[in-house]
Amino acid sequence: MTTLLVIGLGNPGLKYDGTRHNVGARTVRILGTRNLLSFGAQKNAMSRVAITEIQGRRVVFALPMTFMNETGLAAAPLVRHYLGDEESPLAHLVVIHDELDLAPGTVRIKLGGGTAGHNGLRSIGSHLHELDFVRIRIGVGKPPGAMSGANYVLGRVTREVQAILDDACERAADALEMILDEGVSQAMTHFNVR
């Protein structure tokens, strides 16, 4: 049975729960809820995980407990533990994260590519030594005026923005389900042309 590892990026702790930077983690929690799963601590992986079987495939949902800029410290042991027996391990990895270069609420799927300055992706790349995995990107938009990117993604949001992000997280969860049901190419066709 093949395994799909799904990592939702974010910062740990209630302080960061409703921020733009935590939309990846929020999406993974939505997927856990949809599949009636609870997350438990993963030994030596600095993550909380929930495991299920979907479409005859083992699916591991992971929430790193490291801060965003150290996500690779959690991702690398997860990949070794759950995907170490796969022929092309990173072909079985999906990372869900916020994206400044997409308009708020936009959901896009991408295979490989650079980090676009995202510290979580940069950390994963430095620990895995490559970036050839699937990303589900959730648009949060660019910071207004002279506001720094860090203050923007870590700051609190208005109710209106929260509603947009909540909807995007639900659609990002739909995107992961479509990847499982129909494959990455079909999911990209569906979500990237909207």
C-alpha positions in Angstrom: 0.0 0.0 0.0 1.4 3.4 -1.0 1.5 6.3 1.4 0.7 9.9 0.9 2.2 12.3 3.5 0.3 15.7 3.8 2.1 18.4 5.8 0.2 21.6 6.8 2.5 24.5 7.5 2.0 26.9 10.4 3.3 28.0 13.7 2.4 26.1 16.9 0.3 27.7 19.7 -3.0 29.5 20.0 -1.2 32.8 19.4 -0.8 32.0 15.7 -4.0 30.0 15.2 -6.0 32.6 13.2 -3.1 34.1 11.2 -2.5 34.0 7.5 0.7 31.9 8.1 -1.3 29.1 9.6 -3.7 28.3 6.7 -1.8 25.2 5.8 -2.1 23.8 9.3 -5.8 24.8 9.4 -6.4 22.9 6.2 -4.9 19.7 7.6 -7.0 20.0 10.7 -10.1 20.3 8.4 -9.0 17.2 6.7 -8.6 15.5 10.0 -12.1 16.5 11.0 -13.6 15.4 7.7 -12.1 11.9 8.2 -13.0 11.8 12.0 -9.4 11.7 13.0 -7.5 12.9 16.1 -3.9 14.0 16.0 -1.3 12.4 18.3 2.3 13.2 19.0 4.8 11.5 16.6 7.9 10.2 18.3 11.1 11.9 17.2 9.3 13.8 14.4 8.3 17.1 16.2 4.9 16.7 14.7 1.3 15.7 15.5 0.0 13.1 13.1 -3.2 11.4 12.2 -3.3 8.3 9.9 -6.1 6.9 7.8 -6.8 4.9 4.6 -8.4 6.7 1.7 -8.9 5.1 -1.8 -6.8 2.1 -0.8 -3.9 4.4 0.2 -2.4 5.2 3.6 -2.7 8.9 4.2 -0.6 10.6 6.9 -1.7 14.1 7.9 1.0 16.0 9.8 1.1 19.2 11.8 4.7 20.2 12.6 5.2 21.5 16.1 8.3 23.6 15.0 8.1 27.2 14.1 7.7 27.9 10.4 11.3 28.7 9.7 12.3 25.3 11.2 9.7 23.2 9.5 12.4 21.1 7.8 13.4 19.7 11.2 9.9 18.2 11.4 9.4 17.4 7.7 12.6 15.4 7.2 12.0 12.7 9.8 8.3 12.5 8.7 9.5 11.8 5.1 12.1 9.3 6.3 9.6 7.5 8.6 6.6 7.4 6.3 8.0 7.6 2.8 11.4 5.9 3.2 10.2 2.7 1.5 8.7 4.6 -1.5 10.6 4.5 -4.8 10.4 8.3 -5.2 9.5 9.6 -1.7 8.9 13.2 -2.7 6.3 12.2 -5.3 4.2 11.1 -2.3 4.6 14.4 -0.3 2.0 17.2 -0.4 2.8 20.5 1.5 -0.1 22.9 2.2 1.0 26.5 2.8 0.2 30.2 2.6 1.2 32.2 -0.6 1.8 35.9 -0.7 1.9 35.9 -4.5 -1.7 34.8 -4.8 -4.8 36.9 -4.2 -6.5 36.2 -0.8 -8.7 33.1 -1.0 -7.1 31.7 -4.2 -6.2 28.0 -4.1 -3.6 26.6 -6.6 -1.8 23.3 -6.9 1.9 23.3 -8.0 4.4 20.5 -8.6 7.9 21.5 -7.6 9.4 25.0 -8.1 11.2 27.4 -5.8 10.4 28.8 -2.4 9.1 32.3 -3.4 10.7 33.5 -0.1 8.6 31.2 2.0 10.6 30.3 5.1 8.8 27.0 5.7 9.5 25.8 2.1 13.1 27.1 2.4 13.6 25.0 5.6 12.0 21.9 4.0 14.3 22.3 1.0 17.4 22.7 3.1 16.6 19.5 5.0 15.3 17.4 2.1 17.8 18.8 -0.4 15.1 19.2 -3.1 11.7 20.8 -3.6 10.1 18.4 -6.1 6.9 17.8 -4.1 3.3 18.8 -4.6 2.2 22.1 -3.0 -1.3 23.3 -2.3 -0.9 27.0 -2.1 -3.5 29.2 -0.4 -3.4 32.9 -1.4 -3.2 35.4 1.4 -2.2 38.4 -0.8 0.6 40.9 -0.4 1.0 43.2 2.7 -0.3 46.7 2.3 2.0 49.7 2.0 5.3 49.4 3.9 4.1 46.6 6.2 6.7 43.8 6.4 5.7 40.3 5.1 6.3 38.8 8.6 4.0 41.3 10.3 1.4 40.7 7.7 1.3 36.9 7.8 1.6 36.7 11.6 -0.9 39.5 12.4 -4.5 39.1 13.3 -7.1 39.4 10.5 -10.5 41.0 10.3 -13.7 38.9 10.3 -14.1 39.5 6.6 -10.6 38.3 5.8 -11.0 35.3 8.2 -14.2 34.3 6.3 -12.2 34.4 3.0 -9.4 32.3 4.5 -11.7 29.8 6.1 -13.4 29.3 2.7 -10.0 28.9 1.0 -8.9 26.3 3.6 -12.1 24.3 2.9 -11.3 24.4 -0.9 -7.7 23.5 -0.2 -9.0 20.4 1.6 -11.2 19.7 -1.4 -8.1 20.0 -3.6 -6.3 17.3 -1.5 -9.3 15.1 -1.7 -9.3 15.5 -5.5 -5.6 14.6 -5.6 -6.5 11.4 -3.8 -9.5 10.6 -6.0 -8.3 11.7 -9.4 -4.6 12.4 -9.3 -2.4 15.6 -9.2 -2.9 16.4 -12.9 -6.7 16.4 -12.8 -6.7 18.4 -9.6 -4.3 21.0 -11.1 -6.6 21.3 -14.2 -9.6 21.8 -11.9 -8.1 24.3 -9.4 -5.6 26.2 -11.5 -7.9 27.4 -14.2 -10.4 29.0 -11.9 
